[in-house]
Structure formats: C-alpha cells, structure tokens
C-alpha cells in the first residue's frame, strides 16, 4: 500500500473514531437520523472520488471503502482490496454467517463514464444537494448501490447480525468499458472466484419507476441485451476537391447510414419482455391499448409502430442498432480517401449475433461499405425467476411502494451480470432506487438521484438482503 493510501486509511479510522459525535451534530442540523447521516457520508465520499474509467482512480475508491469496513471492525482477512493495474481497484468484503446456506453476492461498480464540468450545471465530482436531488457523476450509476451495500454491511456488523449465509460485497472497476480486457468482474472471476462464489447475486439494472411521483413498478432485471459494436468503412482513391466525383466515400457512408436509420429489426418478445409488457399495460393507461394489441396472437402493425416511437418500449421490443461515431476525410481541399462510422447494436438474448451483421450489410445495400465487429459479444442465459427472491421482493415492496407492480425486465444496456451468469451465479438487477420513468440521466449531464429515494432505497436494500440471508 502506498504512503498516500496509508494516510487515507489513517484519516478514515480517525473519522470513524470521532464519528458518533460528528454524526449526531450533522443529523440534527439536517433532520437526518444518525444512520442516514452515516450513509450520506459514504455516498459523498464515493461520488467525490473521480473514478472515470479511463482517467480516474477506482483503486482509491476501493481502498477508501476497505478502510471504512476495517474501521467498523471487519478483520483484514475479510476485506480484500485488489489492484490489477495502477489506479484500478476492486474490493471484496465478507460478513460471515452460519454457513447454513450458500452466500449471497452484492455487486456494484465503482467506475463511471466521463463528465465535463462545462456541460454540467454543477461540479460532477462534488455531491451537490439541491431541489430535492443529489447531483453528481455516478450518483445513480452506480455509487448509490456501492454506498448502500457498504453502509448496510457495516450496519449488520454493528448490530451483531448473524445471517444463515455469508454476505459478500464486491465493488468492481471497469464495468463501463465493455472490454474483454477489463479488470473488474472478469478479473475477479478468473483470479478470485472462491471469494465471490455465491448462490445468486444482486446487481444494478432494475429500479422503482415513478410516474407523476407515484411508484408504478418495481423492476427485477433477469436478462440483458448483448452489446456489440461494428465499424463501417469506406475507402476511395481520393483526389483534388476541385474535381468532385459522384463516387465519394463520405456520400457512400452517409447514404448507407440513412438507410440503417430507417430500418427497424422485427419485434421479438421473450418470456421476460412479454411479462414486462403485460404488467406495464396495467399501469400505463396512455399506451395500454397498443400494448395489448401487440401482445395479441396476431400483433397489430399500427400499434407496434406507435409503441416503437417510445425509445424505452422500442428497445424492449427488438434488437436495435444505432450510429454513435462518425469520421471522414483528411483535408478541406481533398476528396475523402476514408470514411468510417461506429454502430452500436443491442441484440436480444437468443438472437444469433451473426444474423445482425448480415442484416446490417443487407440494409446498407452498398458493397463499398465494409462491416466488421469491433469486439466480441458476451452471451448469457436469463436468470430464472427464483421464487424465494421474487417472493421476498413482492412482500417487502408492498411495504415501501404498495401500488407498484413487480415487473421482470430485460436490461437494454449491459452490465457485468452477464459474466456472473456465465460463471453459474444467477444475477438479478434490483436496486430499490425510485426515479421518474421519464428522467433517466445515467451517462448524461446532471446525473441525479432523489434525496428521498436515496434514503428509502438504502433502507429497502438493508431489509431485503436480511430477508434473503435469513438468520438473526
């Protein structure tokens, strides 16, 4: 451990020793309980450590959370901070139970996507509380869950809680880069599988949906789309711009991309998405008729077209491909010799990956445009609808959000849950974090979390994990 890291650990241990008096003062000032103030402190610490995947420091975040756990009385043998590369950190911590059942694994990622200060209305790497929200990069994706799991693990320890199974917390790096060489969950599975082996895992991916301030659904992510990128390339001999030709690399690429933008993959519902739409029709009155029409034995094309205009529904209905990057030419007075675009596809579980590339090539309809994958797709089976997990969620959710339906969902994004599923650990995306269904700012500017939802979700996860872990 570096001198800087040791200083951080000493500072945190000192803060923990002084904590009760300081927390009581802060709680009184803000109207928070001591437990809520403690949770906020951990959350603030994590948000204010810049853990941007490429340039930040997840090692610093992992060490800080490890220091919190040790200061709370966790022995060194149960708190592991791994640094597979400089500034890259993973934390694995364990609260021992009776061993009557196999452990439960709680997963969150420490890294975040970039955030430019000039784009935001507040400093993205300071936790700002205003207008009933916490603002900050990673405030929802995924430092809410990371802070909740650490806060609650310490809370269990202080209570002397003895579960029927070990509770393992794994905070990982590199989740955001979707790379075969990532040093987070893939690295942990390969190098320390024994430390994270569990009967099942809870991860990000399913939250509580609010409509006009009312909770309408509590989602459980059981599967996720497969993410894969393709590079589209057009090459040409070029020439002087004073002698233009119709045969232009940029035009070839642009016209092909327009054709791709106008194409929709066929609707293809699976078990999870069919249940999702069935449940959604019960609460989304403005789309209910169209949803029921596409669930019919003979789906109505007009209803499908209307639902497809909603990006959230469209992503659940089909495989999607979208252009995300574009580059071409080398000089203002030269015909382009090269034009490239990157296309990101999110493929429905069960659909063949090879078929997607073939479809792209067919839709581009231009032999001058070469299509090549930029990575390897990670396929994973859906997690089964476990009765114990779903039953516990159903029961507890009624106490927090009485009118919310429990809805299995397929994530349109990608998480490292796919690696856990492929390693034989069924994984469920379930956060307990309530947010407006029309205000998703993950990966965008001014990412935020409702203050009320932060404290409510932290308490929900505390109780849910206890229900799933059993014991006293």
Phi, psi and omega in degrees: 000137181289163176301320180298317180295320178297321178297320178298316180298315180298319181296319181291323179293323177295318179298322179294323180292324179273351190313307187306316181291317181294319181295320180298319179296314180295321181296318180296321182293324186254002181072024181256153171288165178300321180295319180294321178295321178296316179298318180296322180298317178294317179301312180299317180301316181292314181299325186273002168265118181289110182243030175309132192308312187279326190238350184270197188223089177285339176297317179299319180293317179297318179294321179296319179288326175297319179296321177301315183292318180295321179296334179274359175107005176286132181290156180306323184294343182253004179232110183244123172249119181250139176235091183292342179201162179305133178069011177247126183221142172235144176240133172232121181230153185223133168256119185284138173249198182283343182083010180295332178225164181293150186298164170250139182249128179250119189242136171211155179253147183269332185282156181226163175280163182298155176215121180268129182304321183292341179276337188263155175277346176226170176291118183295341181250029167231137176282112182250125177255115177203147177056030178083011181233154164261123177255145175159148177293128183087000182302326175251325186241087011218032186281344171299309182291321179300314181291323179296317182294319178292314179304313184287326177297318177295320179297317177299318181298314181296327180283345186074025182295133179239094182285167176285342181223154174297145173250119182249132173250128176237115175254121190245162174259170168063019179291330187281351189264349176048055186233140180296340180261013180299151187250024180260246186299321179300318180294318179296317179298318183288320189255337185217045181302325182297330182281340183242003182298133186206164177290322177199169182230148168254137186217179174291169172129339179223119181239189179263123181269127178254138174232117185055038177083356182255135178287119181253338179205152173238110191270147174234111181279119181250346180207169179213154177293160179264124180264132174210143179254153175230142172256130176257129185227133173235127178245149181210162181286343179074202182146189182278139183292345177285350180236066184292151176235155176296329182280087188237130185302318181294319180295317178305311184293316182298316181293323177295319179294325176297317178298321179294321181294334181270359183262140173239130174294156181296150172297138180208096181275139173249185184302316182293313184289331176293317176295319179304311182290325177299315179291322182295325180298337180285337186242335181266085186295331182288338180243004189302315182297317180293321179298314180295328180290329179274346176274351181293159179306325174244092185303141181279119182300323181293319178295320178299318180297319180292316179296326182292344177287342176273114185304323181294314178291318181303320181292335176278338187277334191201169167293142178232148174224134183218139176289132183236341179216149185213137179207143179191151177078167182223351179200149182295333183250025179229142173292142184293132174267343183211135173222132182226154173218151173249136181238129177255127179247142174241107191263135178299140175304134178096340177276137183291132181296321182299326181294332180291315178298319179298321179294316178302313180298321179293318182289322177298325173053044181208112183293347178283344182265111177274138181240127180218137177293147180257000179197190180244130181288141177255107179271142177212146181284152175296149174281138182294153179283079183301126185296320180296314182293311182294323179294319178295317179297316180300314183294311184289323181300326180297331178286326183269317184224080190304329185262002183276135175278145174274117189236115171294136181228157170257125179288132177277344173269199180224142176230175177279006172301333179297322179291322178294317178300317180292340177270005177089016178247099178305137187231135184236122176279114185201110189252334186072011181266121182269133180209154178296131183296341181256015183223062179266110183251012176303133181069002181250187180281153179053045174304137185207163179224136174299131180303314179302319182292326179300308182291322179295315181293322178298318178291322179298312180295323176304312183285323181296315180298322177296321177297319183282334181269339179068196177083198184228000000 
